[in-house]
Each structure stands twice: as C-alpha cells, then as structure tokens.
Amino acid sequence: MTGSGRLLVVTAVAAERDAVAAGLALAGPGVPGADLTDAAHPGSGPAADVVAAGVGPAAAAAATATALARAEAAGAPYGLVVSAGIGGGFAPAAPVGGLAVADAIVAADLGAETEAGFTPVAELGFGTSQHLPPARLSRAVAAVLGAAYGPVLTVSTVTGTAGRAADLVRRHPTAVAEAMEGFGVAEAAAAAGVPVLEIRAVSNAVGPRDRAAWRIGEALAALTAAFGKLPAALEVDPEHD
C-alpha cells in the first residue's frame, strides 16, 4: 500500500464491521489488525482501522472524510481505503454467497430521470458518476479472493423490482453488485488523494425483494473469509498499474 501502509475499512453497520475485523484477525501475525470503532470515533491502530459509518452514501462519505482528516492531522495517514460489506449481486456473475470486487465504483442513481430515461450526473455536467480503483491492485484482490470483477453500483434506494434490475443491467451491463455506500466512500477518498477499493459479499440477488431468500449470515461469513485473505493481495502497489 501507499503512504504509511495503514488501511481504513468503512462498512455500513456493526455486523459488517465485526465480520471484517474477524477476517483481519484470522490473517495472523504480521498483517493488519483491526481496531473496532464507530464512525464518530475512528481508531488509530498501527495498521488497520474498521469503522461502521451508517447506511447510505452520505453517511459513508462523512465518516470516511472524518477518519481520513483525523489520521492526517495525527501524522498517521491512511494508504488505502476499502468500502466493504454485504450487497446484492447481479446473476449469474455474482451469486449469493460469492464475492465482488469493483473495477469501477458507480453512482447509479445520481442524476436526472426524464421521459427519455436516466441521465447520470456526469453527463449533466455536475461532477463525476464513478471512481476507478487502482486497476492493478483491484485485479489482484479479485484474483486472490476468487471474486467477480466489474462495476459495483451505489444506490440510495435498494433495487426491489425486476423492472428496476433490468434497467440497471441495461445501463450497466457488466455490473457485478449493488450496494449503498461505495460511491460515498470513494468521493471522500478521492478528495483526500487516497486510493480506494470496494469489496462486497453477496447476500441476495438484485431484483424482486424477497427477504426469505436473503443469506445474510452466509454473506457475512464470506466477508470474514475475504478479509482473511486480503493482506497478501495488498502487497501490490496501488499507485503503479
């Protein structure tokens, strides 16, 4: 990793935070250890901090920016930020229980909806619609984790109908997953000049909302396993693709 080599992992809720921390602990001595904190009081462990920021891109951006600023002020900046947690997977690329790593972190519902369809905010001329993780690093992480690799979509409203899922696939045909925080984390990381990744464990298929079909426990276990394997992949320098 770049900079000090310290890692900041941002999740939405405590269950995801704890799953990530358990995985980092399983990685063994000599690799990042997790400091379990909340978004208001990010930790300052020697190698890795994990924060539960809250749900949605706004909460994620605020918590990430706060953690990055505090670390910089303390003279111990982070070298990499990872948005992590569970999310929906686009079948068949990312099945339930599997993993997804972003090659692009996309704001999928930030823009304008008209009779002619959806126009992303970037096409409106008001900013960016996506952030690109370091390609060499994200590819290496996907390979180590055996994860689906492609765009991960950030939405403020979770997809719950077949029609909405079809529309997202039409606009983002190579998307592998959907979640609610990645773009917010990426916006804050970009503002601070810190590289970012997004890793998702798939708890449900993107489409009609069916709570009975969700596999949250399985997805959290996959998240733990992923972060147990992550440190080896992070030996790749994210600044050099």
N, C-alpha and C positions, 0 to 999 in steps of 0.2 A: 504494500500500500504506500501511498504517497505521504508526505509530511511526516508527522510523528508516528504514523502507523496505527494510531488509535482509531477504533471503529465505533460508530454510533449506529445503533439499530433502532428504528422507530416502528412501533406497532400501534394498532388502534386500542386494544383492550388488554387487560391484565392477563387473561388466559394465553393470548398470543405471546406477550412479553415473557411469561414464565416458560412457555414451550421453547422459545428461542434461547433463553438463559440455560435451560436444561441441556440443550444441544451443545452450546458452547462449553459447558462443564464436562460433557461427555468426551469432548475433543482431547482432553487430557492436559497434562502439564506442558508449559511452554507455548501454549496458544492462548488466544484472548479469553479472559474470564469476564463474566457478566456482572455488572453492578445493578441490582434490581431497584429501579426508581420509578417515580411517577413523572408526568410531563412538567409539573411545576417545579420539581427539584431534581433535575438530571444529575446523575452521579459523575464521579471523576475517577473511575477505576483506572488501573495502569494501562489497560489495553482495549477494553470494550465496555460500552455502556448501552443498556437497553431501556428504552422509555416507552410507556404506554401513553400515547398522545391524545386519545379520544378519536371518535368516529368522524370521518369526512375530511376532505382536502383542506378546509380552513383550519381545523384543529391541528391537523398534521403539520401544516406549514408553520403555524405559530409555535408549536412545541419544538419543531426542528430548528427554526431560526433562533429560539431562545437557547437551546442546548449548544448550538454552534457558537453563538456570541459569547456565552459564559465560558466555554472552553477556550476560545481565542483570548478572552480577557485574562484568563488564568495562565496563559502561556503554554497551554497543552492542547493545541488544536487537533481536530479530527482529520484523518487522512482519507476517510471514506464514510459515506452514509448509505445505509441499506433500509429501504422500506420493505417491511416483511409482515406476513400474516396469512390468514386464510382468505379464500375468494372463490369466485365462480370460474369454472373452466369451460372453454369452448370445445365441444366434442367435434371430432374424435381426437384433436391434437392434445388436449389436456384432460384426461379422465379423472373422475373422482378418486381421491387418494394419491394422485400424482402431484408433480411439482411444475411450476412455470417460472421462467426467468425472462425478464424483459430485455428485448433489444431496443425497444422504444417505450417510453412512459407517456401515454397519450391522454389528454383531456378530452374524453369522448363526447361530453355533453356541454362543453363550454363554447357558446356561440349563439347563433340565431336560428330559430325554426320558422320556416315560411311554407307557403303552399308549394314552393318549388323544392322543398326539402331542407336539410340541415346544412348550415354553413359554419365551419369552425372559426374560432375567434381569430386565428392567424390570417385566414382569408378575408376577414373583415378589416384587417389592418390594425388590430388592437392588441398585439402581443403574440405569444407563441402557443402552439397547441400540443407540443411534445418536447420532451427532453430525451437525449440519447445517452445511455450509459456508455462507458468506455467499451468499445466493441471487443477488443481482445480479452479484457477481463470478464465481461458478461458471457462471452462464448465459453471461456474456460470454466466459469462457475456452472453454467448449464451442463457442460460435459461431465464435470465431476459429480454433479447431483443427478445426472440422468434425467434432466428436466426438459419439458417442452420449451422452445426458444422462439420468441416472437413478441409483438407488441402486447403490452398489458394495459388495458383501458381503465382509466379512472373515471368514475361516475359519481354524481351526488345522489342519484336515485337508482337503487339496485334494479336490474332487469328482472321482471316478473311475468312477462308475456312472450309468447312465441313471436309476435309481430315485432316487438322491440328487439329481441335477439336477432331476428332476420335482418333488421335494419342495421344493427351494429356490424353484423357479418358482411353486409353489402358494402358498408363504408370502410370496414377494416378487415378485409378477407383473410389476412394472416394472423389476426389476433389470437392469443392463446388463453387469456384470462381477463377477468373483470374484478376490480376492487374499488375502494373508496378513498384511499389515502395517497397513493403513489405520486400523483402529479403535485400535490401539495408539498410532500417531502422534497421532490425534485426541484420545485421552484425555490425553496429555501436553500437547498444545497447549491444550486446554480448561482444564487445571489451572493453566496459566501465563497464561490470558487472551489467547491469541494465536489469530487466525483460522486455519483450516486448509482446504486443498483436497486432493482426491485425483485423480490423473491416471494412467490405465492404458493401455498399448499391448497389444493383444490378440495373444497368441501361439498360442492354441488355443481351441477351443470347450469350454464347460463341459459335461461329460458323460463317457461312457466313456473311460478313459485310453488314449490311442493316441499313443505317443511319436513314431511315424513321421509323424504329421500335425501335429506342433508346428512352428511357424515362428518360432523364437526370433530368428534374425537379422533377419527382416523386422520383427518387433515392436520390436527394439532400434533399427532404423533409423527406425521411426515415432516412437519416443520422442525420438530426436535431433531429428527434424523438428518435433515438437510443442514442444520447449523452445526451438527457434529462433524460433518464432512467439509464445511465451508473453509476453515482456516487454510487448508492445503491449497485451495484454488486462489486464495488471496495473496499468494506469493507472486502472482502476475502483477506487474507494474501498470496501474490503470492509465498512466499518462502516455504510454507508448503502445499504440495499436499496430 
